[in-house]
């Protein structure tokens, strides 16, 4: 069992809990924080998501975040969605994300590599290459986690899919913009993370 500590939820708008049509942000960290508060080895959860941020921008921000608020035991990293529209290759994006994990390791943190979720445009012909890029990045992150003792993998894309759901099922968890989650989706995200932490022995049941 890893000692009681703090979690840094780090990423872009999917970490910030962005919702469209003027709704307030609803980060998954809020639900995760509520669940961890009931555990005997309760852990603090700090949300540090910035909407629209690319992984290159995250590389600049993460060291500052870790230095400004030291003492995190875990860093959960979700990035790459905003890079999919760029000219960067799958390998370049994956390498940048992996560098974020290495930065966290250098600060004594364990990390969770969170896969980039699907989005509604992926089944359109002009965006098929983007879908392949996303899947490739996720495969690279999984391999990185398998090779790194201090990193584990969390397959958000598989656990909260966009495709393969009926319209009513999709409306239960996805925002109207079909790129972000809604409040229920973010809450489910936090619940699934809690389950993964329990599987890994990072937290014990109350």
N, C-alpha and C positions, 0 to 999 in steps of 0.2 A: 504494500500500500504506500503510495506516494504521500508525503506529508501534506498537511493542510497548507494551502497557499492561495495565490491569486491567479486569475485567468484574464488575459488580455484578448479581447475579441477584435481582431484587426482586419481591415479590408475596405471595400468600396461601399456603394449604396446598398448592397445586399446585406452588409454588416450593419450599416446605419439604420436599416429598417425602412427604407424609402417606400412610400406609397403615393400613388398618383391622385389626381382630382382634389388636391388640397388637404388630404388627410394627414394627420400627424405621423411622424416616424414611429415605427413600432419594432425596434431591434430585437432580434432573437435573444440577445443577452439578457433582456428583462425576464423572459420566461426561464432561461437557464439559471439566472440568479435566484429566482423564487424557488426553484427545485433544489438548488444547492444549499439554500438557507435552512432547509429541513434536514439535511444530512448531518451526521455526527462530526464529519470532517469538513464542515462548511467552508466554502471558498468564496472570495470576493470576485466579482466579474466586472471588468471595466470595458465599456464599449468604445471603440475607436475606429468608426467607419466614416469615410469621406466620400460622398456621392461624386461620381464622375472621375474618380481617381484611377490612373493607370498603374501598372506594376512598377514602372520606372519611378513614378512619383512616390510610391510606397517605399521604395528603396531609400529615398531621401528622408522619409518621415519616420520609419520604424526606429532607427537608432535614437532619434530625438525623443520619441515616445518612451522608449525603454530607459533612457537616461533621466527623463523628467519625472517619471514615476517608477523607481526601481523596485525590485522585489517580486516580479512576476515569476511564477513557477511554470505556467503554461501560456503559450501564445497560439491562438486559433487563427489561421490565415486563409482568407478567401479573396482571391484577386484574379484578374484576367479577363473578366467579361468586357471591360472597356477596351482591352487590347485586341479583341477579336476583329474589330473593324480596321485595325491598323495594317501596315505593310509588313509588320514583323512576322517572322516565321514561328511555327509552333515551337521549334527548338529554342528560339530566342526568348519567347515568353516564358516557357517552362524553366529555362535557366535563371531568368530573373526572379521568378517565384521561389525557386529553390534557394537562391541567394538570401531571400528574406528569412527562410528557415535557418540558414547558417548564421545569420546575424543574431537571431534569437538564441541559438545554441551558444554563441559566444558570450551571451549575457546570462548563461546558466539556465535557460528555459527549455522545457520540452515543447514540442510543437505538434499541431494537428493540421495536416494538409487537407483542405476541403476542396472537393472537385467543383468545377464550374458547372452550374446547372444549365439545362436546356433553355431555349427561348423560342418564341412562336415563329420566327422567320426561318428557322433551320430547314424546314421542308420545302422552301421555295428554291427553284432551280438556281437562281443567282447567288444563293447563300449556302449551297451545299458544301463548298470548300471551307466556309466558316465553321460549319458543323464538324467537318473532319478535323479542322484545326483544334476545336474545343475538345473533341474526344481524344486527340493525340496528346494534348497538354495534360488531360486527366490521367491518361496512361503513364505519361512521364512522371507525374506526381506520385502515382501509386508505386512505381518502381523506385523512386527516390525514397519513399517512406519505408519500403521493404529493405532498403540498403542502409538506412540511417537508424541507429539505435534510439536516437532522441526524437524521432518523428513517427507519427502514426497517420493513417489515411482514413478519411471520412468521406464516403461516396454520396454526397448530397444529390448529385445528378440522378442517381439511381433511386434514392429514397424519396425524393420529391420531384418526380418527373413532370414534364409538361405534356409530352405526347403519350399516347396509350391510355389517356383518361377520357371519360365521357365529359360533355360540357358541364353538367352539374358538378361532377367531381373536380373539374378544373377550377370552377368558380369558388369552390370551397377553400382553395389554398393560393390561387394566383390572383394578382392584381389585375385591374382592367387594362393596364398597358401590356400585359402578357410577357413582361420581362422581369418584373419583381414579384415578390409574394405579397399577399394581403396580411392582415393582422393574424388571422388563423394560421396562415402558412408560416409566418415567422415564429409563432408560438410552437407549431409542430417542429420546426427547425430546432428550436431550443430543446424540446423534449427528446428529439432524436440524438442530439449532442449529449444530453445527460445520459441516455442509454448507452451511447458509445463510451463515455467516460467510465460508466459502471463496468462495462465489459473489459476495459483496459485496467481496471483496478485503480483508477485515478480518483474515484469517489466510492464510498460504500453506501448501501441503502439505509434509510433511517430506521 
